[in-house]
């Protein structure tokens, strides 16, 4: 993804310590094409506006923010009707990106589709969320804001991890608090380990599990020590990227089929191919071999485009 030119001020304040936080520059789209004509279209435009305001106007951290520090992210809520009035079953696609130092390029940070968001919404209802009382009186109503708040914290967590080693841990813990206190009702899913192997529970569990602590090094090295170094020293940045792949390979060998490994690669295929397409033949071959083993969905692309 390409972004407008970053201001010089922003480039000057991005440091290892990540003194100032970025919050959200979120774009929300509510797709109601499958709902039919039983509900006025204005209801979903109102919902879209309310969710946009919920994400962008809420103060998610205690840090001081600058407008240019906001994290670019997209939320696509695809609705399907249910047998209950004003209750919707939805998939939620969440994408976020992070600027690469000294460039106009945005690197994918999060690219995930959540298939299990059940919620109740009546036009003009208030979207309320309280970290200390995640589940409201009506679980189907509170599940919507709990889900969006969870992903807000996860996006901020991954962004902070990309600038400072374990920098995102406080926000992963806030996301886990939502998981631990999530709404419970018939049809609500995605918050429990037994709800599946690829859900909200497992993403944050993996990022806070001490057995998987190397993933914090991997996120930090990928963005801060590799991508942010490419402008200054392309060879050094690419060498560090190959080191990241070696770390990921070791992690995957020790912890096969973990969700965070799959989560890491989503959205990064084209980026990785472009980085290693200019590598020395032996490094390109090594990268291709590693990527084909770890990112099976895109193995054919790596094999073809990193020859």
Secondary structure, DSSP 8 states (H G I E B T S, - for coil): -B-----HHHHHH--TT--SB--EEEEEEEE-TTT-SSS-HHHHHHHHHHHHHHHHHS--SSS-B-GGG-EEEEEEEEEEE-SSTTEEEEEEEEEEEEE-TTSSBEEEEEEEEEEEEEEE--TT------TT--S-SSHHHHHHHHHHHHHHHHHHHHHHHTTSTTTTHHHHHHHHHHHHT----TT--SSSGGG-SSSHHHHHHHHH-GGGTHHHHHHHIIIIIIGGGTTT-HHHHHHHHHHHHHHHHHHHHHSTT-HHHHHHHTT-HHHHHHHHTTS-HHHHHHHHHHHHHH-GGGHHHHHHHT-
